[in-house]
Amino acid sequence: MVYNLIKGENMKKIILLILSLLLVLPVCSCERDLINNADTGEIILTEKKYSYTDGTYYAGYGYFRPDGTSPAAMVIISDGLIKSIRFDYFNSSADSVLENKDAENPEKINELKSARKALYNQTLSMQSVTGINYTRDDVFTEDYLTLISAILRSASSGGQTTMILPLSGVYEARENITDELTAVMKVSFLSDNISDISFDIISPDGNSIAEDEALCTELFGITPEDFREVRNVLEKLPVDNSLSKTDGDESLEKIFAIYNDLSAQIEKLRIKTDFNFKKLF
């Protein structure tokens, strides 16, 4: 009788233990879920450390770079987990750069796509870009980490789903003045504002015409000192972010015309992206 009672109690404990294990298993499976990704296949998650707000998130820069392209990213989050990532570069026609079958350098494109896949794998596995050990010392990896980080920060706090990040950089324009002389203009932007302007007319060896009195006189009828003063005026930062400049002195009209031609070139390069992210991906 006592033996049967003890035996019965043990059976109850065993049954309760089995039930407890059955309840715990679904939780464990959620902690190490599988994610199906079109580019990477099934990714096994590490232990879940992050929790994100569900939604489809987008990020990109506000302007195209001098090469006419700009990166953009999309992250889909479901059940608090990153389920899908897309990252690519686009031109002003919103065409993908990495999926361009007519690319001039297919080897480079394939290399970047391979790097992207590796970044996808680690991000999906770790559910974060923190601690990624696959890095390339280039703009590609930097853009990926910057855009995905912005998205995940917003998703962590339940913030906005579309982020337009400021873009700083240097834009350059050139124009041949003669067979031997080239006008060069560089404009640096810090976010949306012009932070520096550089303008000069140089010889093939890189010397400024401000060092050559004969050239200054021949081209513009002014002294090197006069050219330096004009250059200082042209390089002065505008208060309204407008590059074009005018001057009432007719003797300086040619210099200002060259400067404004270069300004127009740069303004054509520094254009807003205005992406419709839903149509990009």
N, C-alpha and C positions, 0 to 999 in steps of 0.2 A: 504493500500500500504506500509506504513512505517512498519506496524506490520509484513507483509509478508517478507519484506527485512530483518528485524531483525531476524525473524524466520529462514530465509535462511542463514544468517550469522552464527547463532548458530549451524545449521546443519553442516555447513562446518567445524566449530571448533570441533564438536563432531567427524566427520569423520577423521579429521587430528589427533585427539587424539587417536582414535582407531588404525590408521595406525602406529602411533609412538609406541604404545604398542606392536603391532605385530612385529615391527622391533627390539624392545628391548628384547622380550622374547627369541629368539634363543640364544642371547648373554648370558642371564642369565642361560639358560639351559646348555651352555658350561662350565660356571663357576662351576656348580654343576652337573657334568657329572656322569654317572654310569660306573663302571669298572667291567667287568666279569672276575672272577679269578677262575681257576679250583679248588683251594683248599678252597677258602673263599666265593665263590658266589658273589653276587652283592654288591659292596661297594659304599656307597654314599660319594662323596667328600665333604670336607669342602671348604670354599671359596678358590679359586685358588690364591696361593701366590708365586708359583714357576713356572719356565719355563725351560724345559730341551730340549736338542738337541735329536732329534729322533734317535733311534738305539737300538741295542741289546748289552748290556754291561756285562762284566764278571769280577770277581775279586776272587783272592785266594792267599794263601801264597806260598812261594817258596819252602818250605820243609814240610815233614810230621813231625808230633809230635812224641814223644817217644812211644805213643800207636799205631802208624802205621796209623793214620787217619789225614785228613786235610779238613778244611771247604772250600766251594766254593759257589759263588753266581752268579745269573744271574738276570738282570733287563731289561725288554722290555719297551721302551718309544716310544709313538706314539702321534702325535699332541701335543707334549710338556708335556705330562702327563705320569706318571708311570702307565702302564697298567697291568704288570705282574711281579711277583717276585718269584724266586726260590732260596732256601738256603738248603744246605745239607752237610753232611760229607761223605768223600769217602776214601776207602782204596787204597793200592798200585795197585790193579787191577781195579781201577776206579769204584768199586761197591758202591752203596749207602748204608750208614750205617742206616739211618732212615727208609729206605724202605726194610730193610732186614727182611724177614719173619721168618728167623731162628735165630733171635737175642737171646742171652743168657738171656737178661733182658727185656722182652717185655713191662713190666710196665714202666720202665725208658724211653724206646723208645716212648711210647704213651704220656708220660708226656712231653717229648721234642717236639713232634709233636704238642701237644696242645699249648705249649709256642710259637712255630713257627707260628701257625695260628693266635694267638693274635698279634704277632709282624707284620705279614703280614697285618692284618686288620687296624692297626693304621697307618702303613706306607702308605698304599694305600689311606686311608681316608685323612691324613694330607699332602700327597705328600712329605713327608720328614721324617727323623728319629729324627729330632730336636723336643724335647718336648714329646717323647714317655713316657707314665707313666706306661707302663707294663714292668717291668724289673725284671730279676732274677740275684741274686748276684753270677754269675757263668761264666765260660768260654763261654758257649753256647750263652748267650745274648751278651757278649762282642764281640765274633766273628761276630755275625750277624750285630751289630751296626758298627763295624769296616769296614767290607766288603761293606755293603750297603752305608755307608757314603763315602767311597772312590769312589764308582760308581757314586753317586749323585754329588759329587764335580766335577768329570770329566764331567758328563753330563751337569752340569751348565755352564761350560766354553767351551763346545764343544771340550773336550780333547779326549784322547785315549779311545778305547772301551774295552781294556783288560788290567787289572792291576794285577801285581804280587807283593804282599807286602812282606817285609822282616819279618822273623820269629825269635824271640829271645826265648830262653828257656834253660832248663837244662836237659841233657841226662845222664842217670845213667846205669852202668853195674856192675855186681857182679860175682864173681867166688869163689867157695869153694876151699881153699888151703889144708885144713885138715878137719877132722870132727868138729873141734872147731874154725877154723880160716877162715875168708872170706876176699878176696880182693875186695875193693870197689873203683870205679872211677866215678867221676862226672865231666862233661864238660859243661860249660856255653857258649852259643853262643849269641853274640850281633849282630843281623842281620846275615851277612855271616861270621863274624869273631869270633874266639875263644877268649872269654874274661876271662875265668878262668878254671883251671884244679885242681882237688882235687883227690889225690891218697893215699890210706892207706890199711893196713892189720889189721883187727880188730878181737877181741875175741867176744864171744856171749854177753858180757856185754857192748860192744861198745868201749872198750879200745884198743888203738893202741899198736902194738907190740914194738913200739918205747919206751914204758914204761916198757918193760919186757926184761931184758938183756939175760935171759936164752933162751927165744924164738928166739930172734935175732940170737944168736949163734947157736942154734939147726937148724934153718931153712936155714940161709944164711951164717953162719960163720962170722958174723960181729957184731959190737957193736951197741947199740941203737943210738949213735951219728953218726955212719956211715950210719945207715938206714935213719936218718933224712936228712943227706946230699944228699943221693941218691934220696930221696923223693923230695927234693928241686929242683934237676936237672930235675926229671920227670915232676914236676908241672910247670916248666918254659914254658911260652907261646911261641909257635913256630912262626917263622916269615912267614912261608908259609902255615899256617893253617893245617899242617900235624901232626897228633897225634903220629904216630909211632916214636920211638927213639931207637938209638943203642949206645953201649958203648964197648970199647976195653978191658975192665977189665973182664976177665973170671969169677972172683969171684962174679961179679954182674949180670952174664948172667941170672940167674934164676929170679931175680927181674924184669929185663927188659922184660923177656919173659912173665911174668904175666901181666905187664903193657901193653904190646903190644897186648895180647889177649883181654884185656878189651877195648883197643882202637879200635880193629877190631869190637867188638860188637857195640860200639857207632857209628862207621862209617856206620854200617848196619842200624842203626836206623835213622841217620841224612841223609836221602836221598831226592833228589829233587822230587817235584810233577810232573812237566812236563805234566800237564793235557791238554788234548784236550777238551776245555770247550764245544764245540759244541756237543760233544758226551756224555758229562756228563748229559746234561739236555734235 
